Amino acid sequence: MAAKNQDFRDALALAFQREELPLPEDGETYALLEAQALPGSGIAWKDIFQCEQGFRPLHIELAQKGYQTEKHIDLSSKGLGGIVVLPNRSRAINEINITRAWNGLRKGGFMVFAADNKAGVKSLRKWVATKAEIAGDFSKHHAVVFWITKKGDNWPLHVEQTEVGPYKIGPGMFSADGPDAGSILLASHFDQRIRGKVADFGAGWGFLAGELLAKSDQIESMELHEANWSALQAAKQNVPSDITSFHWTDITSEAPRDPFDWIVMNPPFHSARAAEPELGAKFIEAAAKALPQGGRLLMVANRNLPYERTLNDMFRKVVQLDDAGGFKVIEAMR
Ligand SMILES: C[S@@+](CC[C@H](N)C(=O)[O-])C[C@H]1O[C@@H](n2cnc3c(N)ncnc32)[C@H](O)[C@@H]1O
């Protein structure tokens, strides 16, 4: 019987172990998109894959485990013999990655996709089947693995952006359709009080930083810290200013320690893989460590998330400024 926590990664490993998919020839490597560490299987995964992982915590984990990892690989002229695509929560990103993979293969090379059944893989497989013949597939560990072999031309690559006011937002980012209701509520509390050295932890595509710069001319510097590399690239376009700087940061393990006057944030409560409410608490702790005495945190959260204890442990004064639409806005002073 399968061990409880086996998933699409084990199913993928099986495709190589059963030799349904070839390992690379000597001197060649495959690409692994949305890379995650693969299970022990007797195959030297670290030697055969060049990983792409734009989410900083997973990128750090892969590097620590000895994988060669980049935040983005230009696949367009690679002509690889094999590319493995692991799932993103966003269907649009999965389609983009599969298209990038197809275009990055040489003729006869294969693209393999593996995902848990609950990740919508069946409908994605149908979409792929409209573009190329499925060369093989199987289900195992509540997951589906399927692959296609490159024949014919490259596919057109469409990356659709949503435009909302001055902001351009790409697929797969937080609030990809437009500003989040909680972030809008938080921004309604921005004014000239917010001054000096400011940071936005988990800055996404730049909404809070953009609104803040529009509402306060008292800001000396604004650091945007974000783990999602694509969102950070969008933020660079969305918040152009001489006083902004952009940092690809895992706030839970490498938050800045410089003293800020203010930190604003709408912290995540979801990791790349699962709901994780303690993630928000880690953001609050990181903010507290980066604020000197008198420094202030202004944040928003879903009203049912239990952050008060962490806030009261880490800050001298905690005030709820607003409670509306299922969100609470909190100001806390060190
Ligand atoms: C709730 S969203 C807020 C985004 C943006 N500030 C806004 O208001 O639209 C939280 C953001 O935190 C980012 N994030 C998640 N985990 C992170 C981590 N460990 N370090 C830094 N950022 C992270 C997510 O990618 C996401 O963009």
Ligand as a Chemical Component Dictionary entry (heavy atoms), coordinates in Angstrom:
data_LIG
# 
_chem_comp.id                   LIG 
_chem_comp.type                 NON-POLYMER 
_chem_comp.pdbx_formal_charge   0 
_chem_comp.three_letter_code    LIG 
# 
loop_
_chem_comp_atom.comp_id 
_chem_comp_atom.atom_id 
_chem_comp_atom.alt_atom_id 
_chem_comp_atom.type_symbol 
_chem_comp_atom.charge 
_chem_comp_atom.model_Cartn_x 
_chem_comp_atom.model_Cartn_y 
_chem_comp_atom.model_Cartn_z 
_chem_comp_atom.pdbx_ordinal 
LIG C1  C1  C 0  -1.764 38.720 0.767  1  
LIG S1  S1  S 1  -0.540 38.976 -0.462 2  
LIG C2  C2  C 0  -0.338 40.738 -0.444 3  
LIG C3  C3  C 0  0.315  41.279 -1.693 4  
LIG C4  C4  C 0  0.349  42.808 -1.801 5  
LIG N1  N1  N 0  1.011  43.407 -0.665 6  
LIG C5  C5  C 0  -1.053 43.359 -1.941 7  
LIG O1  O1  O 0  -1.526 43.943 -0.970 8  
LIG O2  O2  O -1 -1.658 43.177 -3.000 9  
LIG C6  C6  C 0  0.901  38.351 0.334  10 
LIG C7  C7  C 0  2.166  38.365 -0.517 11 
LIG O3  O3  O 0  3.212  37.744 0.245  12 
LIG C8  C8  C 0  4.018  36.980 -0.641 13 
LIG N2  N2  N 0  4.712  35.953 0.150  14 
LIG C9  C9  C 0  4.289  34.716 0.497  15 
LIG N3  N3  N 0  5.205  34.087 1.250  16 
LIG C10 C10 C 0  6.238  34.953 1.371  17 
LIG C11 C11 C 0  7.488  34.891 2.038  18 
LIG N4  N4  N 0  7.858  33.808 2.736  19 
LIG N5  N5  N 0  8.303  35.974 1.979  20 
LIG C12 C12 C 0  7.943  37.074 1.291  21 
LIG N6  N6  N 0  6.777  37.192 0.630  22 
LIG C13 C13 C 0  5.933  36.145 0.680  23 
LIG C14 C14 C 0  3.032  36.410 -1.641 24 
LIG O4  O4  O 0  3.685  36.044 -2.836 25 
LIG C15 C15 C 0  2.059  37.594 -1.819 26 
LIG O5  O5  O 0  2.454  38.425 -2.877 27 
# 
loop_
_chem_comp_bond.comp_id 
_chem_comp_bond.atom_id_1 
_chem_comp_bond.atom_id_2 
_chem_comp_bond.value_order 
_chem_comp_bond.pdbx_ordinal 
LIG C1  S1  SING 1  
LIG S1  C2  SING 2  
LIG S1  C6  SING 3  
LIG C2  C3  SING 4  
LIG C3  C4  SING 5  
LIG C4  N1  SING 6  
LIG C4  C5  SING 7  
LIG C5  O1  DOUB 8  
LIG C5  O2  SING 9  
LIG C6  C7  SING 10 
LIG C7  O3  SING 11 
LIG C7  C15 SING 12 
LIG O3  C8  SING 13 
LIG C8  N2  SING 14 
LIG C8  C14 SING 15 
LIG N2  C9  SING 16 
LIG N2  C13 SING 17 
LIG C9  N3  DOUB 18 
LIG N3  C10 SING 19 
LIG C10 C11 SING 20 
LIG C10 C13 DOUB 21 
LIG C11 N4  SING 22 
LIG C11 N5  DOUB 23 
LIG N5  C12 SING 24 
LIG C12 N6  DOUB 25 
LIG N6  C13 SING 26 
LIG C14 O4  SING 27 
LIG C14 C15 SING 28 
LIG C15 O5  SING 29 
# 
